[in-house]
């Protein structure tokens, strides 16, 4: 006896079931793909923003603490304030500071600069500072290597720990070097002395009438982190010397830390600095996240 494969009712039932399964199957596939895209985008943003924050923090950690400033991108070199007392708020897009040379201070096995001036040494005077344990020859080689030949020991400056610091005129942030060229600024440009690796000589003027302190930090570069909202780039500038009249725009080195940065915020309470980087993407409905870090 013959039996038909499907009755009309059974055929309709099968079609309905297949339609339901197809609908939910497509939705499941779409949701899985959406979750995959979200996970990839989130992981990329997390990784890139964390790397940017850590890169900035690793350099800020060895800042000369009194040198940190906030700038607004107005085109006027005088539009800056000490970060600790800045009233710019979120309008500041440029964070700038002078970095202490931590690589030279650590050295290979011994420090290349000791951080100590022997004020009682018979050769310490208004024209020479004796720094026991310092090796300006080795330090010069290190600076040349780190800067790819852009700077050397004679581009360096000393900062006396405990000295008075005028943020407006002491570092060269405004391009006015009047105080610095007479050794009256916070930064004291120096040269090495031929055949005397433990001695520094003033690059300009001398130390007559200047309060020379026993402890110092040596710097050969300033740093600037610049956020340009127009293209979303967050850029690190390095290897430039404000005490020689340099600005970050003519730095010897720069690197884009991250793209598509929505905001770059920074604050200071006393000498403690807090930075925050917020990034966004349009792939996930204007999804964004922020990473922040406090640097002591």
HUKA-V669601 format. One line per field, one symbol per residue. psi: psi as a letter, one per 40 degrees, with the letter a starting at -180 (. if undefined). burial: b if it has 9 or more other ideal C-beta (glycine too) atoms within 8 Angstrom, else e. Layout:
BEGIN
psi = ???
burial = ???
END
This chain:
BEGIN
psi = hihidiiddddddddddddddddddddddddddddddddddddddddddddddddddddddfihdeehihiigeeheegiihddehedbeehehhiihhigdddddacdiidhdehhgeehdehaeehhhgheigdddddddddddefediadeeiiihhheiihhddeeeedeehedddeefeadhghiiihhegeeiiihdiaaehehhhidhiihieiiihhhhhddeeihhhiigihdeeeiiddfidiihhdiifhdihiiihhbehhhihhhiiiedfffhiiiiiihh.
burial = eeeeeeeeeebeebeeeeeeeeeeeeeeeeeeeeeebbeebbeebbebbbbbbbbbbebbeebbeebbbbbbeeeeeeebbbbbebebeeebbbbbbbbbbeebbebeeebbbebbbbeeeeebeeebbbbbbbbbebbbebbbeebeeebebbbbbbbbeebeebbebbbbbbeebebbeebebbbbbbbbbeebbbbbbbeeeebeebeebebbbbbbbbbbbbbbeeebbbbbbbbbbbbbebbbeebbbeeebbeebebbebebeeebbbbbbbbbbeebeebbbbbbbebe
END
